[in-house]
Amino acid sequence: MTPGAIVKVNWRDAKRNTTDPNRVRPAVVIGMSGIYVDALATLLVVPMTTDEEMLVPGVTLALPPTPDNGCTKTSYALSWNVQSVAIEGVTPTDARVTDNELEALRAQVARLVGH
């Protein structure tokens, strides 16, 4: 589960009235935590959706379908909703975004935190 990997995240424990999907959904790994002990291992992910109502200009990246990303239609990586998730709730897939898409996602997140 390296940066650029598309994973499935179990958000079934999502709190009500949040933007969390409250089910298993795809996300792009943009970073890995090396600061926690194994019991608290986390990944930094950007959730994905096909719901155009979730788009926020400048902090959402369109991911057209490709054999590498496994999408069947255009999906959107929601950089504005970047999250740290426990590895135990993450299932790897063989799908990936391109290096350019990963860098674009990281740049969007950096803008969100003022860098």
Buried (B, 14 or more C-beta within 10 A) or exposed (E): BEBBBBBBBBBEEBEEEEEBBEEEBBBBBBBBBEEEEEEEBBBBBBBBBEEEEBBEEEBBBEBEEEEBBBBEEEBBBBBBBBBEBBBEBBEEEEBBBEEEBBBBBBEBBEEBEEE
